[in-house]
């Protein structure tokens, strides 16, 4: 062995293993997040899965019943009714919220430069969902609500809103559209800022109209943001609870008894925790399927900028 080879081996042995050290430092930084995830998300989810196979009233010891809770849920007309009501809410909420968010984002990109106005746009998102529901409950009151006072002065006349089986779900959906569209608009606005201006300049030189630019350039290049907004909005919409709990409590005539509210009733009103968690697991599985379908059909792993 030559002197040069010996020196190289000594240097290689003495050299600190920086990549391994950096990896441990990285793990150290994410350790609090991992602990929080395990304690507050993973363990409760696994515990909920375990409870879903039991008959438990929160007072006595749980009794193992196997798949009986899942079989009961799949044959429960109220479960399917609550799921259908939730789907109707989603069909009202998602299209309106997404469309208005995109239009608001384009307006901010083209017309609004003031940070104060942008702050006002996101303000509803910062308010508590319970507070927003209470405000609209008072404003839409059939007798004393200010909105019905205005409508009474028009040919439209007073409306039932929360007390109408036909209007209750659309009303709840519009409340949450108002609350969340500002936040989604800021996400779309950030996506608009990431689109190269040279693309618009090239389209302008080619004589493309505003509608063509929006449909052929803006929307396709907003797809990564759109995927994020649609996936998170769908998951959040299927978990609608607080607005219903404050305004209608599932009424009138169960017309707003969405799935999560039905789960809540079974858990804390009927003390059927095992059955409630079984329905929660079914909802979780449904959301996983919908999310995977969205990611597939919206081509979330591709970019139109390539």
NUMARSE-548236 format. One record per residue (C-alpha): x, y, z; residue in three letters. Coordinates in steps of 0.5 Angstrom, whole numbers, plus 2048, in hexadecimal, padded with zeros to 3 digits. Layout:
# NUMARSE-548236
XYZala
...
END
This chain:
# NUMARSE-548236
800800800unk
8038077FEunk
80480D802unk
7FE8107FEunk
7F980B7FFunk
7FA80B807unk
7F9812807unk
7F3812803unk
7F080C808unk
7F281080Eunk
7EF81780Bunk
7E8813809unk
7E880F810unk
7E9816814unk
7E481A810unk
7DE81B814unk
7D7818811unk
7D481E80Funk
7CE81B80Bunk
7CC817811unk
7CD81C816unk
7C8821812unk
7C381C811unk
7C381B819unk
7C282281Aunk
7BC822815unk
7B981D818unk
7BA82181Funk
7B682781Cunk
7B0823819unk
7B081E820unk
7AB823823unk
7A682381Dunk
7A781B81Dunk
7A581B824unk
79F81F823unk
79D81B81Dunk
79D815821unk
79A817827unk
79481C824unk
79381881Dunk
79681181Dunk
79480E823unk
78D811824unk
78C80E81Cunk
78E80781Eunk
78A808825unk
78480A821unk
78580481Cunk
7857FF822unk
77F802825unk
77B80181Funk
77B7FA820unk
7787FB827unk
7717FC82Aunk
77380282Funk
76F807832unk
77480B836unk
77280883Dunk
77380183Dunk
7797FC83Aunk
7797FC832unk
7777F582Funk
77A7F2829unk
7747F2823unk
7797F181Dunk
7767F4817unk
76F7F581Aunk
7707FC81Aunk
7727FD813unk
76C7F8810unk
7677FC814unk
76A803811unk
76980080Aunk
7627FE80Bunk
76080480Funk
75B80980Bunk
75D80F80Funk
76580E80Eunk
76380E806unk
75F814807unk
76481880Bunk
769816806unk
764818800unk
76381F804unk
76B820805unk
76C81F7FDunk
7668247FCunk
76A829800unk
7708277FDunk
76D8287F6unk
76B82F7F8unk
7718317FCunk
77782F7F7unk
7758317F0unk
7738387F3unk
7798397F8unk
77E8377F3unk
77B83B7EDunk
77A8427F1unk
7818407F4unk
7848407EDunk
7818477EBunk
78384A7F1unk
78A8487F0unk
78A84B7E9unk
7878517ECunk
78C8527F1unk
7918517ECunk
78F8567E7unk
78B85B7EBunk
78D85B7F2unk
79485D7F5unk
79285F7FCunk
79585A801unk
78F85D806unk
78A85B801unk
78D854800unk
78D853808unk
786855808unk
78584F803unk
78884A807unk
78484D80Eunk
77E84880Dunk
78384280Dunk
786844814unk
77F845818unk
77D83F81Cunk
77883A818unk
77383A81Eunk
77484281Eunk
772843816unk
76C83E817unk
76984281Dunk
76A848819unk
766845813unk
761842818unk
75F84981Aunk
76084C814unk
75B847810unk
756847816unk
74F846812unk
74C84C817unk
752850819unk
75884F815unk
75A855811unk
75B85180Aunk
75484F80Bunk
75285780Cunk
755859806unk
752853802unk
74B855805unk
74C85C801unk
74D8587FAunk
7488547F6unk
74C84E7F9unk
74984E800unk
74C84B806unk
74F844805unk
74F83E80Aunk
75783D809unk
75883880Funk
751836810unk
750834809unk
75182C807unk
75382F800unk
757835802unk
75B833808unk
76182F805unk
762834800unk
762839805unk
767836809unk
76B835803unk
76B83C801unk
76D83E808unk
773839808unk
77583C801unk
775843804unk
77A841809unk
77F83D805unk
77F8407FEunk
784845800unk
789840803unk
78883C7FCunk
7898437F8unk
78F8447FBunk
79283D7FAunk
79083E7F2unk
7938457F3unk
7998427F5unk
79983D7EFunk
7978437EAunk
79E8477ECunk
7A28407EBunk
7A08407E3unk
7A58437DFunk
7A384A7DCunk
7A68487D6unk
7A18437D4unk
79B8497D4unk
7A084D7D0unk
7A08487CBunk
7998477CBunk
79884E7CAunk
79C84E7C4unk
7998497C1unk
79284C7C2unk
78F8487C7unk
78984B7CAunk
78884C7D2unk
7838467D2unk
7888417CEunk
78E8437D3unk
78A8427D9unk
78783B7D6unk
78D8397D2unk
79383B7D7unk
79183E7DEunk
78D8387E0unk
7918327DDunk
7978367E1unk
7938367E7unk
79282F7E7unk
79782D7EDunk
7948327F1unk
78D8307EFunk
78E8297F1unk
79082B7F8unk
78A8307F9unk
78582A7F6unk
7888257FAunk
788829801unk
78282C800unk
77E8257FEunk
781822805unk
77F828809unk
778828805unk
777821807unk
77882280Eunk
77382880Funk
771828816unk
77282F81Aunk
76D833815unk
76882E816unk
76882D81Dunk
76783481Eunk
762836819unk
75D830818unk
76082A81Dunk
75E826817unk
757829815unk
75282A813unk
74F823812unk
757820812unk
75882480Bunk
75F82780Eunk
761820812unk
76782080Eunk
76C81A810unk
77081C815unk
76A81F819unk
767818818unk
76E81581Bunk
76E81A821unk
767819823unk
768811823unk
76F812827unk
76C81882Cunk
76581782Cunk
76381082Bunk
76A80E82Eunk
76C809829unk
77380A828unk
775804824unk
76F80581Funk
77180D81Eunk
77980B81Dunk
777806818unk
77380B814unk
779810815unk
77E80A812unk
77980980Cunk
77981180Bunk
78181180Bunk
78180B806unk
77C80F802unk
781815802unk
787811801unk
78480F7FAunk
7818157F8unk
7888187F9unk
78C8137F5unk
7878147F0unk
78881C7F0unk
78F81B7F0unk
78F8167EAunk
78A81A7E5unk
78D8217E7unk
79481E7E5unk
7978217ECunk
79E81E7EAunk
79E8227E4unk
7A08297E2unk
79E82D7DCunk
7A48327DCunk
7A882C7DAunk
END
